[in-house]
Amino acid sequence: MISRTDIANHFYSVSKFTREQLRLEEEHMPLYNQQDAETMFAAYVGKSYIPGEGTLIIGINPGGGGEKYKYGPSSHDKIFYPVVRRFIASGAIKDFDHIVTVFPEVVLHWGIWFIMNPVLYAAWKSIEDIAYMNMVPYRTRNDDPPKAAARDASWEYVTGPSLDVLNPRTIVTLGKGASDMLSHFNGKDRAANYYCIKRKRGDSSIHPEAKETLRKMRQELAPKN
């Protein structure tokens, strides 16, 4: 049985891979808030997540690489990214747990929340029950999709090994980019249940196909009496 300490140690280890090692070239580097862009956000793992039983939500790469950040990081990034950097520096379980405490507060203010919240409802989960990560764990310039070299390196060194550790029962990808990358590496086979929520960058409403997938999730993942 994988313990919380094992999970924390794994993410401390993979967080040492730099942008360069994951083949994110200079052209991928956001123009603004480069300290945060140099910080890997490897994963959030809720305090009630259980390897072998849990639900893992996967995006393509972290947002925050666009023009609206030219005047500085958001107030929520000012809270979150120093906590992530503290864990990367220390590897201490208390600093890993600090990420676990802060993430549910700041994600409410991220663009991803409008789709993550209905996913949690459809999966019969609270945010403390799930894990969340990105296929490529660094920001990109203008939030552009990562190129093939970065996708390959991220899967080899970070995402693939992290799936092994988290061992989810259910995987939910947010958008076609994350779904296609997971399919390319046969990652969908790592879970008993798999769903893709159709969306596009900058969406402010839920796509009709996504609504149908959410309905299907709610039905298929209902707790058994």
Secondary structure, 3 states (H helix, E strand, C coil): CCCHHHHHHHHHHHCCCCCCCCCCCHHHCCCCCHHHHCCCCCCEECCCCCCCCCEEEEECCCCCCCHHHCCCCCHHHHHHHHHHHHHHHHCCHHHHHHHHHHHHHHHHHCCCHHHHHHHHHHCCCCHHHEEEEECCCCCCHHHCCCCHHHHHHHHHHHHHHHHHHHCCCEEEEECHHHHHHHHHCCHHHHCCEEEEECCCCCCCCCCHHHHHHHHHHHHHCCCCC
